[in-house]
């Protein structure tokens, strides 16, 4: 409770001294879940999103989860991202702090409260402390990052080097990246990630192909993930969603995300209903290799401040 009080006290203090543009919102999701033979109610997420302009081309952004513990060993354990950005000439951007890793996946770009049936191989720490450089050219945005590695549990001194590209060409919105995650001193896991969204008036088709190799093993199709999603906006209030994924790990024996030699698939469908713009009701039925999963619940987004 003390953490909640201190956090909201800090927000109250920051509002009057902040810059011209400030946005604060609270998002929460709760569900009833049937997972195999077990069923229960659960709170999925409760977080605060914030953005503020500091003036002089500087801005700050953060996402803080209120349902996760904070420890002295890691004060940012409950913080997805918290960084300062400086933009020059509307093209060059420099960000420092706990940033979002540039990774080529439409699924990966979603906030956790918008994900249903997360792929095992995407369940890594995607918010890491470091430096990010960006350059905008027309409809393209290029990014280069030096951050800590997702494999911090192995060694906190490991690093990650990321290169990303986002673009737009008609209905095609690509999000591609080349990532090097150090998993042992001097040894890197290389990801080639190709996220693709095809956005039409009432229909989105998302397709992610994620290829992984590591030092000493360069066969990309021994370790890969394919994700497909269809979103049909049937009406202003109803979305119908179909999902498919297939994952394989045939090369990384020490992978903490998926056991070596594993192959698994997922097939599912869902429904979103928006009775009002900031309230989403959901129902999903998913079948994975060896298990079935059903969830029904609600997500709400409350704007606290916007100026």
C-alpha positions in Angstrom: 0.0 0.0 0.0 2.9 2.4 0.8 4.2 1.9 -2.8 0.8 2.9 -4.2 0.6 6.0 -2.0 4.2 7.1 -2.9 3.7 6.5 -6.6 0.5 8.6 -6.8 2.0 11.3 -4.6 4.9 11.5 -7.1 2.4 11.8 -10.0 0.6 14.6 -8.1 3.9 16.5 -7.7 5.0 16.0 -11.3 1.8 17.3 -12.9 2.1 21.0 -12.0 5.9 21.2 -12.8 5.6 19.2 -16.1 5.8 20.7 -19.6 3.1 21.7 -22.0 2.0 18.2 -23.1 1.2 15.7 -20.4 -0.8 12.4 -20.7 -1.5 10.0 -17.8 -3.8 6.9 -18.0 -4.5 3.8 -16.0 -5.1 0.5 -17.8 -6.4 -2.7 -16.2 -7.4 -6.1 -17.4 -9.1 -8.9 -15.4 -10.2 -12.3 -16.7 -11.8 -15.6 -15.9 -9.5 -18.4 -17.1 -10.0 -22.0 -17.9 -6.6 -23.6 -18.4 -6.8 -27.4 -18.9 -8.5 -28.8 -15.8 -8.1 -25.6 -13.7 -10.3 -22.5 -13.7 -10.0 -19.2 -11.7 -10.5 -15.5 -11.8 -7.4 -13.4 -12.0 -6.2 -9.8 -12.3 -4.0 -9.7 -15.5 -2.6 -6.3 -15.2 -2.8 -2.8 -13.6 -0.5 -0.1 -14.9 0.0 3.6 -15.4 1.1 5.0 -18.7 2.7 8.4 -18.8 4.1 10.8 -21.3 5.3 14.4 -20.9 7.1 17.1 -22.8 9.9 18.8 -20.9 10.4 21.5 -23.4 13.5 22.1 -25.5 12.8 19.0 -27.7 13.0 16.8 -24.6 10.3 14.4 -23.5 9.8 11.5 -21.0 7.7 8.3 -21.2 7.0 5.5 -18.8 4.8 2.5 -18.1 4.6 1.4 -14.4 2.8 -1.8 -13.3 1.1 -1.6 -9.9 0.5 -5.3 -9.6 4.2 -6.3 -9.6 6.6 -6.2 -6.7 9.5 -3.7 -6.5 12.7 -5.0 -4.8 15.9 -3.2 -3.7 17.9 -5.4 -6.0 15.8 -4.1 -9.0 13.9 -0.9 -8.4 12.6 -1.0 -12.1 11.3 -4.5 -11.8 7.7 -3.3 -12.2 8.6 -0.7 -14.8 8.3 -1.6 -18.5 10.0 1.5 -19.8 11.1 4.8 -18.4 13.3 7.0 -20.7 14.2 10.5 -21.7 14.2 11.4 -25.4 15.7 14.3 -27.3 14.5 15.0 -30.9 16.4 17.2 -33.4 14.8 18.6 -36.6 11.9 16.0 -36.2 14.2 13.4 -37.6 17.0 12.5 -35.2 16.0 11.0 -31.8 18.2 9.9 -28.9 16.7 8.1 -26.0 18.3 6.9 -22.8 16.9 4.9 -19.8 14.9 1.7 -19.8 13.8 1.5 -23.4 11.7 -0.9 -25.5 14.0 -3.2 -27.4 13.7 -2.7 -31.2 12.4 -6.1 -32.3 10.7 -7.0 -35.6 7.4 -8.4 -34.5 3.8 -7.1 -34.6 3.0 -9.3 -31.7 5.9 -8.0 -29.7 4.9 -4.4 -30.2 1.6 -4.9 -28.2 1.3 -4.0 -24.6 0.9 -7.1 -22.4 -2.7 -6.3 -21.7 -3.4 -6.5 -25.5 -1.8 -10.0 -25.9 -3.8 -13.2 -25.7 -1.8 -16.5 -26.2 1.8 -15.1 -26.1 4.3 -17.3 -27.9 6.9 -18.9 -25.6 9.8 -17.5 -27.6 8.6 -13.9 -27.2 8.3 -14.2 -23.4 11.7 -12.5 -22.8 12.6 -9.2 -21.1 11.9 -6.7 -23.9 12.5 -3.6 -21.8 16.1 -3.1 -21.2 18.4 -0.3 -19.9 20.5 1.4 -22.5 20.8 3.9 -25.3 18.7 4.1 -28.5 19.3 6.2 -31.6 16.6 6.8 -34.2 16.3 8.5 -37.6 13.1 9.2 -39.5 13.2 9.4 -43.3 9.8 9.8 -44.9 7.6 6.9 -43.9 10.7 5.0 -42.6 12.2 4.9 -39.1 15.6 3.4 -38.5 16.9 2.5 -35.0 20.1 1.4 -33.4 20.4 0.4 -29.8 23.0 -0.7 -27.2 21.3 -2.2 -24.1 21.7 -4.8 -21.5 21.0 -8.4 -22.7 17.6 -10.2 -22.0 19.8 -12.9 -20.4 20.5 -10.8 -17.3 19.9 -13.8 -15.0 23.0 -15.4 -16.5 25.2 -12.4 -16.1 24.2 -8.7 -15.5 27.1 -7.5 -17.6 25.9 -9.1 -20.9 24.8 -6.7 -23.7 22.5 -6.6 -26.7 22.9 -4.8 -30.0 19.8 -4.1 -32.0 19.1 -2.6 -35.4 15.5 -2.0 -36.4 13.4 -0.6 -39.3 9.8 0.4 -39.4 8.1 1.5 -42.7 4.9 2.0 -44.5 4.1 1.3 -48.2 0.4 1.4 -48.9 -1.3 -1.3 -46.8 2.1 -2.9 -45.8 3.5 -1.8 -42.5 6.8 -3.7 -42.0 8.7 -3.9 -38.6 12.0 -5.7 -39.1 15.1 -6.1 -37.0 18.4 -7.7 -36.6 19.3 -8.4 -32.9 22.4 -9.8 -31.2 21.7 -11.0 -27.6 24.7 -12.0 -25.6 23.9 -15.1 -23.6 27.4 -15.9 -22.4 30.6 -13.8 -22.4 31.5 -13.3 -26.1 28.6 -15.6 -27.3 25.6 -14.1 -29.1 22.2 -15.3 -30.1 21.3 -13.6 -33.4 17.6 -12.9 -34.2 16.3 -11.9 -37.7 12.8 -10.8 -37.0 10.4 -9.9 -39.8 7.1 -8.4 -38.6 4.5 -7.6 -41.3 1.1 -6.0 -41.0 -1.2 -5.6 -43.9 -3.8 -3.0 -42.9 -7.1 -2.6 -44.8 -10.2 -0.6 -44.1 -11.9 -3.3 -41.9 -9.3 -6.0 -41.9 -5.7 -6.5 -40.6 -3.4 -9.4 -41.4 -0.3 -9.8 -39.2 2.5 -12.2 -40.0 5.7 -12.5 -37.9 8.7 -14.7 -38.9 11.4 -14.9 -36.2 14.6 -16.7 -37.1 17.3 -17.4 -34.4 20.9 -18.7 -34.5 23.7 -18.6 -32.0 27.4 -18.8 -31.9 28.5 -22.0 -33.5 25.1 -22.9 -35.0 24.0 -21.0 -38.1 21.0 -22.9 -39.3 18.1 -20.4 -38.9 15.3 -22.9 -39.5 16.4 -25.1 -36.6 15.2 -22.4 -34.2 12.3 -20.2 -35.4 8.8 -18.9 -34.7 5.9 -18.1 -37.1 3.0 -16.1 -35.8 -0.2 -15.2 -37.8 -3.1 -13.1 -36.8 -6.3 -11.9 -38.5 -8.3 -9.1 -37.1 -11.7 -8.3 -38.7 -13.4 -5.1 -37.6 -16.9 -6.4 -38.3 -18.6 -3.3 -36.8 -17.6 -0.3 -34.9 -17.9 -2.3 -31.7 -17.1 -5.9 -32.7 -13.7 -7.3 -33.7 -13.2 -11.0 -34.6 -9.7 -12.4 -34.2 -8.0 -15.5 -35.5 -4.6 -16.6 -34.3 -2.0 -19.2 -35.2 1.6 -19.9 -34.2 4.3 -22.5 -34.6 7.6 -22.6 -32.7 10.7 -24.8 -32.8 13.9 -24.9 -30.8 16.3 -27.3 -32.3 19.6 -25.5 -31.7 19.8 -23.7 -28.3 20.2 -26.2 -25.5 20.3 -23.5 -22.8 17.4 -21.5 -24.0 15.4 -20.3 -20.9 12.3 -19.7 -22.9 11.7 -23.0 -24.7 13.2 -26.5 -23.9 15.7 -27.8 -26.4 14.1 -30.0 -29.0 10.6 -28.6 -28.4 8.1 -28.0 -31.2 4.7 -26.6 -30.4 1.8 -24.9 -32.1 -1.2 -22.8 -31.1 -4.5 -22.2 -32.9 -7.3 -19.9 -31.6 -10.0 -17.4 -32.1 -11.4 -14.5 -30.1 -14.0 -11.8 -29.9 -13.6 -8.2 -28.8 -16.6 -6.0 -27.9 -16.3 -2.3 -27.2 -19.6 -1.1 -25.5 -17.8 2.3 -25.1 -14.4 3.3 -26.6 -12.4 2.8 -23.3 -13.9 -0.5 -22.3 -13.1 -3.8 -24.1 -14.8 -7.1 -23.3 -12.9 -10.2 -24.6 -13.5 -13.9 -25.1 -10.7 -16.2 -26.4 -10.5 -19.9 -27.0 -7.0 -21.3 -27.7 -5.6 -24.7 -28.2 -1.9 -25.4 -27.8 0.1 -28.5 -28.2 -1.0 -30.6 -25.2 -3.5 -28.1 -23.6 -6.6 -26.0 -24.1 -7.2 -22.5 -22.8 -10.3 -20.3 -22.6 -10.6 -16.8 -21.2 -13.3 -14.1 -20.9 -12.8 -10.7 -19.3 -12.6 -7.0 -19.6 -9.9 -4.3 -20.1 -10.5 -0.6 -19.2 -8.5 2.5 -19.9 -9.0 5.5 -17.7 -7.5 8.9 -18.8 -6.2 10.7 -15.7 -4.8 13.7 -17.4 -4.4 15.1 -20.9 -3.2 18.6 -21.6 
